[in-house]
Amino acid sequence: MQAEVVRDQAGAETVRANVAREEAKALAEDAKADLAQALPALQAAIDSLSALNKGAGRTLRILRIGMLCSVAAASRAV
């Protein structure tokens, strides 16, 4: 009697493990597909940043500082 209970519990655990394995496999496949789609955009962004010269980088820093000052001023006004 106890052996049957243990066998049934083991069978149920096996079923749960198989379901979890299939769910994990599906998630992994989705993640791989999403990554394959995102990598070209990431590479394009890296290439674009690499193409910027120092002057453009300086201009971007100046714009960033200006934006930060505007945000700070706006937050003080509120």
C-alpha positions as CSV (number, residue, x, y, z in Angstrom):
1,M,0.0,0.0,0.0
2,Q,2.7,2.5,1.0
3,A,4.8,1.5,-2.1
4,E,1.8,2.3,-4.3
5,V,1.5,5.8,-2.8
6,V,5.2,6.5,-3.2
7,R,5.0,5.2,-6.8
8,D,2.0,7.5,-7.5
9,Q,3.7,10.5,-6.0
10,A,6.9,9.8,-8.0
11,G,4.8,9.5,-11.2
12,A,3.0,12.8,-10.4
13,E,6.4,14.5,-9.8
14,T,7.7,13.1,-13.1
15,V,4.7,14.6,-14.9
16,R,5.3,18.0,-13.2
17,A,9.0,17.9,-14.1
18,N,8.2,17.1,-17.7
19,V,5.8,20.0,-17.9
20,A,8.3,22.4,-16.3
21,R,11.0,21.2,-18.8
22,E,8.7,21.9,-21.8
23,E,7.8,25.3,-20.4
24,A,11.5,26.1,-19.9
25,K,12.3,24.9,-23.4
26,A,9.6,27.2,-24.9
27,L,10.9,30.2,-22.9
28,A,14.4,29.5,-24.0
29,E,13.3,29.3,-27.7
30,D,11.4,32.6,-27.3
31,A,14.4,34.3,-25.7
32,K,16.7,33.1,-28.4
33,A,14.4,34.5,-31.1
34,D,14.1,37.8,-29.2
35,L,17.9,38.0,-28.9
36,A,18.4,37.2,-32.6
37,Q,16.1,40.1,-33.4
38,A,17.7,42.5,-31.0
39,L,21.4,41.8,-31.8
40,P,21.4,43.5,-35.2
41,A,19.9,46.7,-33.7
42,L,22.5,46.6,-31.0
43,Q,25.3,46.2,-33.5
44,A,23.9,49.1,-35.6
45,A,23.9,51.3,-32.5
46,I,27.5,50.3,-31.6
47,D,28.6,51.0,-35.2
48,S,26.9,54.4,-35.1
49,L,28.5,55.3,-31.8
50,S,31.9,54.2,-33.2
51,A,31.4,56.5,-36.2
52,L,31.0,59.6,-34.1
53,N,34.1,61.7,-34.0
54,K,35.4,63.6,-30.9
55,G,33.7,66.8,-32.0
56,A,30.3,65.1,-32.2
57,G,30.9,63.5,-28.8
58,R,31.7,66.9,-27.3
59,T,28.5,68.3,-28.8
60,L,26.5,65.4,-27.3
61,R,28.0,66.0,-23.9
62,I,27.1,69.7,-24.1
63,L,23.5,68.8,-25.1
64,R,23.3,66.3,-22.3
65,I,24.5,68.9,-19.8
66,G,22.0,71.4,-21.1
67,M,19.2,68.9,-20.8
68,L,20.2,68.0,-17.2
69,C,20.2,71.7,-16.3
70,S,16.8,72.2,-17.9
71,V,15.4,69.2,-15.9
72,A,17.0,70.5,-12.7
73,A,15.5,73.9,-13.2
74,A,12.1,72.5,-14.0
75,S,12.1,70.3,-10.9
76,R,12.9,73.3,-8.8
77,A,10.1,75.3,-10.3
78,V,7.6,72.6,-9.3
